[in-house]
Amino acid sequence: MSLKNTIIIFVTAFFFAACAPKQLQPARPVYIDPGDILFAQAEDLFQTKSYEKAIIKYTEYLSRFPKGRLTDAALMKTGAAWVEILIMLYNQGKYNEAIKQANDIIGSNIAGINIVRTYVLLGDAHLATGSPKDAVNFYILALNKAKDPAKEPIIAKINEASGPLGTTDIISFLNQMEDKPPAGYLMYRLGQNKAEKEKYDDAEKILSQFIERFPGHENASKAQKLIEKIKKKAAYSKYTIGCLLPLSGPYESFGRRALKGIELAMNQFCSQGIQPAVKLIIKDTESDSDKAAAAVKELFEEHVAAIIGPIFTAESAALVAQDKSIPIITITQKNNIADIGDYVFRNFFTPMMQVHTLVSYVIEKLGLGSFAILYPDDNYGTTFMNLFWDEVTACGGKVVGVESYNVEHTDFADSIKKLVGLYYEVPEDLKIMDILIEDDEDNVAEDEEAGKEKQEPEAIVDFDAIFIPDAPERAGLIIPQLAFYDVKDVYLLGTNLWHCDSLIKMARRYVQNAIMPDVFFAESSSKQVADFVAVFEQTFKEKPEFIEAVAYDSAMILFKIVSRPDIRYRSSIKNALMNLNNFQGVTGLTSFDNNGEIKKRLYLLRIKGGKFVELEY
């Protein structure tokens, strides 16, 4: 019979005894312990899930009857009520409130609390709020307090919660536990983490140590299979480099030039006596996206370590290379090419790099403040116009005039006249009349002619420099026309396309001091560049240009990386590229950012007389 029912019977008997006829012999009075009544009230509240009110009653009992016969029961039920409150908060999705309440309970050291269950609830709540590290911490605390039968479900929770943990957190937990459970689960997870991040050297080492330390672990066989998978996936020919170039089709000339740079790099690298020698597998993309993608798949089957190129079909090739986890150094200006994935790199100067170098120099070094832009109405011109305008504004300068022109035309007068205020007729009321009227009719015609000459408007050249992002063939026609319309004594700014002798031949008189950026300058004072140019000319009987130089540097970067003894996997090549810091090549210092995008300091060139000279900046 429960304590509650016993109390009810006693109270009922007492009531009937009090109401009995007086002639009956009075019943013997029954003593009811007030502590029992208080405890019974607490129990009623607990049964109806009024846990907070029950805790108040249990606490009152403990305060009034610290040595009562139900003291231990009150302590246990107080702790149980707190746990039930935590469960309710968790089930209602009030995870943060449950965490705060549980921490308060543990901090208060409430007697009778089920500490194992409380730690588990804290772990569950932290996991629900996206804090797996805290979750694992509380699960481990629960595991350390739990008895053997209760340990298994806690270990399962640790295994689940450790999935999202980073390497640093797992190592921290492992250092605390040595070989105690769940060290095995965490160590296996650490190996998985390394494999997922393609740090195969670390993954293989950790998984092997896991198998050695925990041979009977339930994940031991999984670890062995993962090691085998890593070895199979990472299998490649370390010293073989693939090349994707347009060796036929509309851009064959670019591909042939790039190939010369790559072949020269291989010959020079191999002549150093480094063994084994590197090998090239060359594929013709024909400037076709589908063929470029198919060529990457072929190179994967041929176990290349990395790929150089392509030039004009970079996106399709990069997508496959990323999927196959093959490092690829593209030679392209394609927008956002490096965003495809962490195996995709770009070693080519971009429009943004050119604009940034040019604008920074003319504003910061030359002190120019106002600019005009005259650009072709094609994709190239529009792209550079927008970038230049934005960069000038960002650097504190001002663009005061912008005009486009038709790329099909050879006469650019209208666009120039619009730029300098000569295209639109000046209203009559704004014309300045200064005609002297003479009585002599013979002088009237002469005076009128002089008046007309004075009415001719002058060009409004309110800018310090003009930017013309176009090829030398059109720039060579435009620049003399600028002079014809009195656009003089301003700096002429162009893109790397201006670095061409034909521009000087077409407009030598008018392009003096014109400034342009470029990624390569064959006449550089650098000894490394001079040696490269000399060997190239001796080998191919021609002078190298920027495409040969970029391809040469790309190849040399990969050759030096794959020859390192610490490089065992393609992921190691990728990581080495990511960590490349100021590689000294013929195109200057080269690094890659965390996205695989090139970081390079471009050359700045100026036209002086009949040649280009390098600017110091």
C-alpha positions in Angstrom: 0.0 0.0 0.0 1.4 3.5 -1.0 2.1 6.1 1.6 -0.5 8.4 0.0 -3.3 5.7 0.3 -2.3 5.0 3.9 -2.7 8.7 4.8 -6.1 8.8 3.1 -7.4 5.8 5.1 -6.2 7.3 8.3 -7.8 10.6 7.6 -11.1 9.0 6.6 -11.2 6.8 9.8 -10.5 9.9 11.9 -13.4 11.7 10.2 -15.9 8.9 10.8 -14.8 8.5 14.4 -15.5 12.2 15.0 -19.0 11.9 13.5 -20.1 8.8 15.5 -22.9 9.0 18.1 -21.7 10.2 21.5 -22.9 7.2 23.2 -20.2 5.2 21.4 -16.8 4.9 23.0 -14.5 7.6 21.5 -12.0 6.3 18.9 -8.4 6.5 19.9 -6.8 9.6 18.2 -4.5 8.8 15.2 -1.3 10.9 14.8 -0.6 12.0 11.2 3.0 13.2 10.5 2.8 16.6 8.9 6.0 15.8 6.9 4.1 12.8 5.3 1.3 15.1 4.3 3.8 17.6 2.8 5.6 14.9 0.9 2.3 13.5 -0.4 1.4 16.9 -1.7 4.7 17.1 -3.5 4.1 13.6 -5.0 0.7 14.6 -6.3 2.3 17.6 -8.1 5.0 15.4 -9.5 2.5 12.9 -10.9 0.5 15.7 -12.6 3.8 16.9 -14.1 3.8 20.2 -12.2 7.5 19.8 -11.6 8.3 23.3 -10.5 5.6 23.3 -7.9 6.7 19.8 -6.8 10.3 21.0 -6.4 9.0 23.8 -4.1 7.2 21.2 -1.9 10.1 18.8 -1.8 12.4 21.7 -0.9 10.0 22.8 1.8 10.0 19.2 3.2 13.8 19.1 3.2 13.9 22.5 5.0 11.4 21.6 7.7 12.3 18.0 8.1 16.0 17.7 7.4 16.2 14.4 9.3 12.7 13.1 8.3 12.2 9.5 7.3 11.5 10.7 3.7 14.5 12.9 3.4 16.4 10.6 1.0 13.2 10.2 -1.1 12.7 13.9 -1.3 16.3 14.5 -2.4 15.9 11.9 -5.2 12.6 13.2 -6.3 13.9 16.8 -6.4 16.6 15.7 -8.7 14.2 13.7 -10.8 11.8 16.7 -11.1 14.7 18.9 -12.4 15.6 16.3 -15.0 12.0 16.1 -16.1 12.0 19.9 -16.5 15.1 19.7 -18.7 13.4 17.0 -20.8 10.3 19.2 -21.2 12.4 22.1 -22.4 14.4 20.0 -24.8 11.2 18.4 -26.2 9.7 21.9 -26.7 12.8 22.9 -28.7 13.9 25.4 -26.0 17.5 24.1 -26.3 19.3 27.2 -25.0 17.0 27.5 -22.0 17.6 23.8 -21.3 21.3 24.4 -21.4 21.2 27.3 -19.1 18.9 25.4 -16.6 21.1 22.3 -16.7 24.3 24.4 -16.1 22.5 26.1 -13.1 21.6 22.7 -11.7 25.1 21.3 -12.0 26.6 24.5 -10.6 24.2 24.4 -7.6 25.2 20.8 -7.0 21.7 19.8 -6.3 21.6 16.6 -4.3 19.9 13.7 -5.9 20.3 14.9 -9.4 20.8 12.2 -12.0 24.1 13.6 -13.2 24.6 11.1 -16.1 21.2 11.9 -17.5 21.8 15.6 -17.1 25.1 15.5 -18.9 23.5 13.5 -21.7 20.7 16.1 -22.0 23.3 18.9 -22.1 25.0 17.0 -24.9 21.8 16.6 -26.8 20.9 20.2 -26.4 24.3 21.4 -27.6 24.1 19.1 -30.6 20.7 20.5 -31.5 22.1 24.1 -31.4 24.9 23.2 -33.7 27.7 22.9 -31.1 29.1 19.4 -31.6 32.3 20.2 -29.7 30.3 21.0 -26.5 28.0 18.1 -27.1 31.0 15.6 -27.2 32.4 17.2 -24.1 29.2 16.6 -22.1 28.8 13.1 -23.6 32.3 12.2 -22.4 31.5 13.6 -18.9 28.4 11.4 -18.9 30.4 8.4 -20.0 32.9 8.9 -17.2 30.0 8.8 -14.6 28.0 6.0 -16.2 27.9 2.4 -15.2 28.8 -0.3 -17.9 25.2 -1.0 -19.1 24.6 2.7 -19.8 27.8 3.4 -21.5 27.0 1.9 -24.9 24.3 4.4 -25.9 26.5 7.3 -24.7 29.4 6.0 -26.9 27.0 5.9 -29.8 26.1 9.5 -29.2 29.8 10.5 -29.1 30.4 8.7 -32.4 27.5 10.6 -34.0 28.4 14.0 -32.6 32.1 13.7 -33.5 31.2 13.7 -37.2 31.3 17.5 -37.7 34.3 18.0 -35.4 37.4 19.6 -36.8 40.8 18.1 -36.6 41.9 20.4 -33.7 39.0 19.6 -31.6 39.3 15.8 -32.0 43.0 15.9 -31.2 42.2 17.9 -28.1 39.8 15.2 -26.9 42.2 12.4 -27.8 44.9 14.0 -25.6 42.5 14.0 -22.7 41.4 10.4 -23.0 44.5 8.5 -24.0 43.2 5.0 -25.0 40.0 5.2 -22.9 36.6 5.0 -24.7 35.6 6.7 -26.9 39.2 7.4 -28.0 38.9 4.8 -30.8 35.9 6.4 -32.3 37.5 9.9 -32.2 40.7 8.6 -33.7 38.9 6.9 -36.5 36.9 10.1 -37.1 40.2 12.1 -37.2 41.4 9.8 -40.0 38.2 10.3 -41.9 38.6 14.1 -41.5 42.0 14.0 -43.0 40.9 11.9 -45.9 37.9 14.1 -46.6 40.3 17.1 -46.7 42.5 15.1 -49.0 45.4 15.2 -46.6 46.1 11.6 -47.6 49.5 11.4 -45.9 48.1 12.3 -42.5 44.9 10.2 -43.1 46.9 7.0 -43.9 49.2 7.6 -40.9 46.3 8.2 -38.4 44.2 5.3 -39.7 47.2 2.9 -39.5 47.9 4.0 -35.9 44.2 3.5 -35.1 44.2 -0.1 -36.3 47.4 -0.8 -34.3 46.0 0.7 -31.1 42.5 -0.6 -31.4 42.7 -3.8 -33.4 39.4 -5.1 -32.1 37.5 -1.9 -32.7 34.3 -2.1 -34.7 35.7 0.5 -37.1 39.0 -1.3 -37.7 37.9 -3.0 -40.9 36.4 0.3 -42.1 39.7 2.0 -41.5 41.6 -0.6 -43.5 39.2 -0.2 -46.4 39.6 3.6 -46.3 43.4 3.2 -46.4 43.1 1.0 -49.5 40.7 3.5 -51.1 43.1 6.4 -50.4 46.0 4.5 -52.0 43.8 3.6 -55.1 42.4 7.1 -55.5 45.7 8.8 -55.0 47.6 6.6 -57.5 49.3 8.7 -60.2 52.5 9.1 -62.0 54.3 11.7 -60.0 56.6 13.1 -62.7 54.0 13.2 -65.5 52.4 16.5 -66.4 49.5 16.9 -68.8 49.2 19.8 -71.3 45.9 21.0 -72.8 46.6 23.4 -75.6 44.8 24.5 -78.9 47.3 23.0 -81.3 44.8 23.2 -84.2 41.7 25.3 -84.9 41.2 29.0 -84.7 43.7 29.6 -81.8 46.4 27.3 -82.9 49.0 30.0 -82.9 48.5 30.7 -79.2 48.7 27.0 -78.4 51.9 26.5 -80.4 53.5 29.5 -78.6 52.5 28.2 -75.2 53.9 24.8 -76.0 57.3 26.3 -76.8 57.4 27.9 -73.4 56.5 24.5 -71.7 59.0 22.5 -73.7 61.8 25.0 -72.9 60.9 24.7 -69.2 61.1 20.9 -69.4 64.4 20.9 -71.2 66.0 23.3 -68.8 64.6 21.5 -65.7 65.7 18.1 -66.9 69.2 19.4 -67.8 69.7 20.0 -64.0 70.1 16.3 -63.6 67.1 15.9 -61.3 66.0 12.3 -61.4 63.6 10.9 -62.5 63.0 13.3 -65.4 59.6 14.8 -65.9 57.4 13.7 -68.8 54.8 15.6 -70.8 51.5 14.2 -72.2 50.2 16.8 -74.7 46.5 16.9 -75.8 45.1 19.1 -78.5 41.8 20.7 -77.4 41.2 22.2 -80.9 39.6 25.1 -78.9 36.6 22.9 -78.4 35.0 22.6 -74.9 33.9 19.0 -75.2 37.2 17.9 -76.5 39.0 19.7 -73.7 36.8 17.9 -71.1 37.4 14.6 -72.8 41.1 15.2 -72.8 41.1 15.7 -69.0 39.4 12.3 -68.6 42.1 10.8 -70.8 44.9 12.4 -68.8 43.3 11.0 -65.6 43.4 7.5 -67.0 47.1 8.2 -67.9 47.7 9.1 -64.3 49.1 12.6 -64.8 50.1 14.4 -61.6 48.8 17.8 -62.8 47.7 19.7 -65.9 48.8 22.9 -67.6 46.2 24.8 -69.6 43.9 25.1 -71.4 43.7 28.6 -72.8 40.3 29.2 -74.4 38.3 26.2 -73.1 39.3 26.4 -69.5 35.9 26.1 -67.8 34.9 22.6 -69.2 38.4 21.3 -68.5 38.5 22.7 -65.0 35.2 21.2 -64.1 36.4 17.7 -64.9 39.8 18.3 -63.3 38.0 19.3 -60.1 35.8 16.3 -60.2 38.8 14.0 -60.7 40.9 15.9 -58.1 43.7 16.8 -60.5 45.5 20.1 -59.9 45.1 22.3 -63.0 46.8 25.6 -63.8 44.7 27.3 -66.4 46.1 30.0 -68.7 43.0 32.0 -69.2 41.2 35.3 -68.4 37.9 33.5 -68.0 36.0 35.1 -65.2 35.8 33.2 -61.8 37.6 30.2 -63.2 39.2 29.5 -59.8 35.8 29.5 -58.1 35.1 26.1 -59.7 37.0 24.3 -56.9 40.2 24.0 -54.8 42.0 22.0 -57.5 41.6 24.8 -60.1 44.3 27.6 -60.4 44.9 30.4 -62.8 48.3 31.7 -63.9 47.3 34.5 -66.1 46.8 38.2 -65.6 43.3 39.4 -65.4 41.6 42.7 -66.5 41.2 43.6 -62.9 44.9 43.2 -62.2 45.8 45.4 -65.2 43.4 48.1 -64.2 44.5 48.1 -60.5 48.2 48.3 -61.4 47.5 51.2 -63.9 45.2 53.3 -61.8 47.2 52.9 -58.6 50.3 54.2 -60.4 48.8 57.2 -62.1 46.9 58.4 -59.1 49.3 57.5 -56.3 52.6 58.1 -58.2 51.7 60.7 -60.8 49.1 62.5 -58.8 46.4 62.5 -61.5 42.8 63.0 -60.5 40.5 63.2 -63.5 40.1 60.8 -66.3 38.2 60.1 -69.6 37.5 56.7 -71.1 37.1 56.1 -74.8 36.3 52.5 -75.4 35.2 50.0 -78.2 31.5 48.9 -77.9 32.5 45.2 -77.6 32.8 42.9 -74.6 36.5 43.6 -74.1 36.1 47.4 -74.1 33.0 47.3 -71.9 34.7 45.1 -69.4 37.7 47.3 -69.1 35.6 50.5 -69.1 33.6 49.4 -66.1 36.6 48.1 -64.2 38.6 51.3 -64.8 35.8 53.5 -63.8 35.2 51.6 -60.6 38.9 51.5 -59.7 39.3 55.3 -60.3 36.4 56.0 -58.0 37.7 53.6 -55.4 41.1 55.3 -55.4 39.6 58.8 -55.0 39.8 59.9 -58.6 37.0 61.1 -60.9 35.9 60.0 -64.4 34.6 63.1 -66.2 33.9 61.7 -69.6 33.0 58.3 -71.1 32.3 57.6 -74.8 32.2 54.4 -76.9 32.8 53.9 -80.6 31.9 51.3 -83.2 34.6 48.7 -83.7 33.7 48.5 -87.4 34.6 52.1 -88.1 37.9 53.7 -88.8 36.8 57.3 -88.3 36.3 58.0 -84.6 35.7 61.8 -84.9 32.1 61.7 -83.5 33.1 59.9 -80.4 36.1 62.1 -79.7 34.0 65.3 -80.4 31.4 64.1 -77.9 34.1 63.5 -75.3 35.5 67.0 -75.5 32.3 69.0 -76.2 32.6 69.6 -79.9 29.9 67.4 -81.2 26.8 69.4 -80.2 26.0 72.8 -81.7 26.4 75.7 -79.3 23.0 77.5 -78.8 22.8 81.0 -80.3 22.3 82.7 -77.0 25.5 81.3 -75.6 27.7 82.3 -78.5 30.1 85.2 -77.9 29.6 87.8 -80.5 32.5 90.0 -81.1 32.0 91.4 -84.6 33.1 94.9 -85.2 30.8 96.7 -87.6 32.6 99.1 -89.9 31.0 101.7 -92.2 33.3 100.6 -94.9 31.3 98.0 -96.9 34.5 96.5 -98.2 35.5 95.4 -94.7 32.2 93.8 -93.8 32.9 90.4 -95.3 36.3 90.3 -93.7 34.9 91.2 -90.3 32.1 88.6 -90.6 34.7 85.9 -91.5 36.8 86.9 -88.4 33.6 86.7 -86.3 32.9 83.2 -87.5 36.4 82.1 -86.6 36.0 83.4 -83.1 32.7 81.5 -82.7 34.3 78.1 -83.3 34.1 76.2 -79.9 37.3 74.9 -78.3 37.8 71.4 -77.1 37.0 70.9 -73.4 39.9 68.8 -72.1 39.1 68.6 -68.4 40.9 65.4 -67.7 44.5 64.5 -66.9 44.5 61.1 -68.8 42.5 59.1 -71.2 42.1 55.4 -71.1 41.6 53.5 -74.4 41.2 49.7 -73.9 41.7 48.5 -77.5 44.1 46.7 -79.8 47.0 48.6 -81.3 45.4 48.6 -84.8 42.5 50.8 -83.7 44.4 52.6 -80.9 47.0 53.6 -83.6 44.1 55.3 -85.6 42.4 56.9 -82.6 45.4 58.6 -80.9 46.3 60.8 -83.9 42.7 61.9 -84.2 42.7 62.9 -80.5 45.6 65.3 -81.3 43.7 66.7 -84.3 40.9 67.7 -82.0 43.3 69.3 -79.5 43.3 66.5 -77.0 46.9 67.1 -76.1 49.2 67.2 -73.0 47.2 64.3 -71.3 48.5 60.9 -70.4 47.5 58.1 -72.7 46.7 54.8 -70.9 46.1 51.4 -72.5 46.0 47.7 -71.7 48.7 45.1 -72.4 47.5 45.0 -76.0 49.3 48.3 -76.5 52.6 46.5 -75.8 53.1 46.0 -79.5 55.6 47.5 -81.9 52.9 48.2 -84.4 51.4 50.9 -82.2 54.6 52.8 -82.3 54.9 52.4 -86.0 51.4 53.7 -86.6 51.4 56.7 -84.2 55.0 57.2 -82.9 54.7 60.9 -82.7 51.5 60.9 -80.7 52.0 57.9 -78.3 55.1 59.2 -76.5 54.9 58.5 -72.8 51.8 56.3 -73.2 51.5 53.9 -70.2 50.4 50.3 -70.2 50.7 47.2 -67.9 51.9 43.8 -69.0 52.8 40.4 -67.4 56.1 40.0 -69.3 58.8 42.4 -70.6 61.5 40.8 -72.7 63.8 43.8 -72.3 63.5 43.7 -68.5 66.7 44.4 -66.5 66.1 41.1 -64.7 68.9 38.6 -65.3 66.4 35.7 -65.1 64.3 37.3 -67.9 67.4 38.0 -70.0 68.6 34.4 -69.7 65.2 33.1 -70.6 64.9 35.4 -73.7 68.4 34.4 -74.8 67.8 30.7 -74.6 64.4 31.0 -76.2 65.8 32.9 -79.1 68.6 30.5 -79.5 66.2 27.5 -79.4 63.3 28.8 -81.5 64.9 31.6 -83.5 62.3 34.1 -82.4 61.6 36.4 -79.4 59.2 35.2 -76.7 56.0 37.0 -75.8 53.8 36.9 -72.7 52.0 33.6 -73.6 55.3 31.8 -73.9 56.5 33.3 -70.6 53.4 32.5 -68.7 53.4 28.9 -69.9 57.1 28.6 -69.1 56.5 29.7 -65.5 53.5 27.5 -65.1 55.4 24.4 -66.1 58.5 25.3 -64.0 56.2 25.7 -60.9 54.8 22.2 -61.4 58.1 20.6 -62.2 59.7 21.9 -59.0 56.7 20.9 -56.9 56.5 17.3 -58.2 60.2 16.8 -57.7 59.9 17.4 -53.9 60.3 14.3 -51.8 57.4 15.2 -49.5 54.9 15.2 -52.4 53.1 11.8 -52.4 49.6 12.6 -53.5 47.8 15.0 -56.0 46.4 16.7 -52.9 49.9 17.5 -51.8 50.5 19.2 -55.2 47.3 21.2 -54.7 48.4 22.2 -51.2 51.8 23.2 -52.4 50.3 25.4 -55.1 48.0 27.0 -52.5 51.0 27.7 -50.3 53.2 28.9 -53.2 54.8 32.2 -52.0 56.5 34.6 -54.4 57.8 32.1 -56.9 60.5 34.0 -58.9 59.6 33.4 -62.5 60.2 35.3 -65.8 56.8 36.9 -65.3 57.7 38.2 -61.9 56.8 37.0 -58.4 53.9 34.6 -58.4 51.6 33.4 -55.6 48.1 32.0 -55.4 45.5 33.1 -53.0 43.2 30.7 -51.0 40.9 30.5 -53.9 43.5 29.5 -56.4 43.6 33.0 -58.1 46.9 34.4 -59.2 48.7 37.1 -57.2 51.3 38.8 -59.3 53.0 42.2 -59.6 52.7 43.3 -63.2 55.2 45.3 -65.2 54.4 48.9 -66.1 55.7 50.1 -69.5 56.1 53.5 -71.1 56.7 54.4 -74.7 59.9 56.4 -75.1 61.1 57.2 -78.6 60.7 54.0 -80.7 60.7 51.5 -77.8 59.1 50.4 -74.6 60.8 51.0 -71.3 60.1 49.6 -67.8 58.7 52.0 -65.2 59.8 51.7 -61.6 56.9 51.7 -59.1 
